[in-house]
Amino acid sequence: MTMTMASVGAPRADASTADPKTQRRPMRRSTRIAVALSSAALGLLYVTPLWHIGLTAPQYPEGLGFFIWLNRMSGEKPQDLNSINGLNHYIGMKEIVPASFPELHYMPLAVGVLIGLGLLAAAWGQRKALYAWTAVFAAGALAGLADFWRWGYQYGHDLNPRAAIKIEGMSYQPPLLGGKQLLNFHATSWPGAGGWVAIGVLLIAVTLTVREWRSARSRAG
């Protein structure tokens, strides 16, 4: 009788609290598929340009431009990069060459690691893996933009004092994003096809993370 009353009076353990598998909170199947597909989509960064910088002016109505890829640089048209470097020489700017971007050496590896982490998170299926992947992705994207701004600042401010054309107080830093007037040239800076893919995948990762976090909170409540 005592045992029966004790068992009736004792509080029942919540199954969701006692079960360690529930504590780990696996992702939904749809989330895992989306993470896997999004990670695989980052492979497009190896074959599409990340960024585009363009210049237009009255003497260049067709425009000049160049692309920054994951591991190289190229002119929008075959001679564009040479033409831009020729113009830069007169105002004391350094040549735009792959050596200007040491990041080109390690960005392919960094993207490969990001793809691998995303696929691993999808295979493992735990929410904390998704959170970690999204955090690494977002931190890498912010670091990349900060580094690109730093390069643009140095590129536009570190001028040759013996340049043929010198304008007191003038700098030629290209815009990080959008357009900017530089003397008679209008410079633009926008993501290339690969850059838009990366942005889209990051937005998907953030959306999935928020959805899974809210789902975990609602179940815990």
C-alpha positions in Angstrom: 0.0 0.0 0.0 2.8 2.4 0.9 4.6 1.7 -2.4 1.4 2.3 -4.3 0.7 5.6 -2.6 4.3 6.7 -3.1 4.2 5.8 -6.8 0.9 7.7 -7.2 2.0 10.8 -5.3 5.5 11.0 -6.9 5.7 13.5 -9.8 6.0 11.9 -13.2 9.1 12.6 -15.2 8.4 14.4 -18.4 9.4 12.1 -21.3 10.7 14.9 -23.4 13.0 16.0 -20.5 14.2 12.5 -19.7 14.9 11.4 -23.2 18.4 12.6 -24.2 17.6 12.2 -27.9 14.9 14.7 -27.6 17.2 17.1 -25.8 19.5 17.1 -28.9 16.6 18.4 -31.0 17.3 17.1 -34.5 16.5 19.3 -37.5 13.4 18.7 -39.6 13.9 16.6 -42.7 13.1 19.5 -44.9 15.7 21.6 -43.2 18.4 18.9 -43.7 17.6 18.7 -47.4 17.7 22.5 -47.8 21.0 22.7 -46.0 22.5 20.0 -48.2 21.3 21.6 -51.4 22.4 25.0 -50.3 25.8 23.8 -49.4 26.2 22.1 -52.8 25.1 25.3 -54.5 28.2 27.0 -53.1 30.1 24.9 -55.6 28.9 27.4 -58.3 31.4 29.9 -56.7 34.2 27.9 -58.4 32.9 28.6 -61.9 31.2 32.1 -61.6 32.7 35.5 -60.6 32.3 36.7 -57.1 32.4 40.4 -57.7 32.4 43.0 -60.5 33.9 46.5 -60.5 33.0 48.7 -63.5 33.9 52.2 -64.8 32.1 54.4 -67.2 33.2 57.8 -68.6 32.5 60.0 -71.6 35.7 58.7 -73.3 34.7 55.1 -72.5 30.9 55.0 -73.2 31.0 51.2 -73.5 32.6 51.0 -70.0 35.5 49.2 -68.5 35.3 46.5 -65.9 36.9 43.5 -64.2 35.7 40.4 -62.3 37.1 39.0 -59.1 36.7 35.2 -59.1 37.4 32.8 -56.3 41.0 32.3 -57.4 41.7 34.8 -60.2 40.8 38.1 -61.9 39.7 38.9 -65.4 38.7 41.8 -67.5 35.1 42.2 -68.5 36.4 42.5 -72.0 39.8 41.0 -73.0 41.7 44.3 -72.7 39.7 46.0 -69.9 42.2 45.2 -67.1 45.1 46.5 -69.1 43.2 49.7 -69.9 42.2 50.2 -66.3 45.8 49.7 -65.2 47.0 52.2 -67.8 44.6 54.8 -66.5 45.6 54.1 -62.9 49.2 54.7 -63.8 48.6 58.3 -64.6 47.0 59.1 -61.3 49.5 57.1 -59.2 47.4 54.0 -58.4 48.9 50.6 -58.2 48.2 48.0 -60.9 45.4 45.6 -60.3 47.0 42.2 -60.4 46.3 38.9 -58.7 49.1 39.7 -56.3 46.9 42.5 -55.0 44.5 39.9 -53.7 46.5 37.3 -51.6 43.0 36.0 -50.6 42.8 34.4 -54.0 45.1 31.7 -52.7 43.0 30.6 -49.8 39.4 31.4 -50.8 39.0 28.2 -52.8 40.0 26.2 -49.7 37.7 28.3 -47.4 34.7 27.8 -49.7 35.5 24.0 -49.8 35.5 23.9 -46.0 32.2 25.8 -45.9 30.6 23.3 -48.3 32.0 20.4 -46.3 30.7 21.8 -43.0 27.2 22.4 -44.5 27.0 18.8 -45.8 28.3 17.5 -42.5 25.6 19.5 -40.6 22.9 18.1 -43.0 24.1 14.5 -42.5 24.4 14.8 -38.7 21.0 16.5 -38.5 21.4 18.3 -35.2 20.3 21.9 -34.8 23.5 23.0 -33.1 25.4 21.9 -36.3 23.1 24.2 -38.3 23.6 27.1 -35.9 27.4 26.6 -36.1 27.4 26.4 -39.9 25.4 29.6 -40.2 27.6 31.4 -37.7 30.8 30.4 -39.5 29.2 31.4 -42.9 28.1 34.8 -41.6 31.4 35.5 -39.9 33.3 34.6 -43.0 31.1 36.8 -45.2 31.5 39.8 -42.9 35.3 39.2 -42.7 35.4 39.1 -46.5 33.6 42.4 -47.0 35.8 44.0 -44.4 38.9 42.8 -46.2 37.5 44.0 -49.5 36.9 47.4 -48.1 40.5 47.5 -46.7 41.9 46.6 -50.1 39.8 49.3 -51.7 40.9 51.9 -49.2 44.6 51.1 -49.6 44.2 50.9 -53.4 42.5 54.3 -53.6 44.6 56.2 -51.0 48.2 54.8 -51.4 49.1 56.9 -54.5 52.5 57.4 -56.2 53.6 60.9 -55.3 55.4 61.2 -58.7 52.2 60.4 -60.7 51.6 62.5 -63.9 48.2 63.7 -62.6 48.0 64.8 -59.0 44.9 66.4 -57.4 45.3 67.7 -53.9 43.1 65.8 -51.4 41.8 63.4 -54.0 41.5 59.7 -53.4 40.2 57.0 -55.6 38.7 54.4 -53.3 36.1 52.4 -55.2 32.7 51.9 -53.5 32.2 48.7 -51.5 28.7 48.4 -52.9 26.9 50.6 -55.3 28.2 53.6 -57.3 30.5 56.5 -56.8 31.8 59.3 -58.9 35.7 59.5 -59.2 36.6 62.5 -61.3 35.0 62.0 -64.7 34.6 58.2 -64.1 31.5 56.6 -62.4 32.6 53.5 -60.5 30.3 50.7 -59.6 30.8 47.7 -57.4 28.3 44.8 -57.3 28.3 41.1 -56.6 28.9 38.9 -59.6 26.8 35.7 -60.2 28.8 33.8 -57.6 28.4 36.6 -55.1 24.6 36.5 -55.5 24.7 32.8 -55.0 26.6 33.1 -51.8 24.3 35.8 -50.6 21.2 33.7 -51.4 22.7 30.7 -49.6 23.5 32.8 -46.5 19.9 34.1 -46.4 18.6 30.6 -46.7 20.9 29.5 -43.8 19.8 32.3 -41.6 16.1 31.6 -42.4 16.5 27.9 -41.6 18.4 28.7 -38.4 15.7 31.1 -37.2 12.9 28.6 -38.1 14.7 25.7 -36.2 15.4 27.9 -33.2 11.8 29.0 -32.9 10.6 25.4 -33.3 13.0 24.3 -30.5 11.7 27.1 -28.2 8.1 26.3 -28.9 8.6 22.6 -28.1 10.6 23.5 -24.9 7.7 25.7 -23.8 
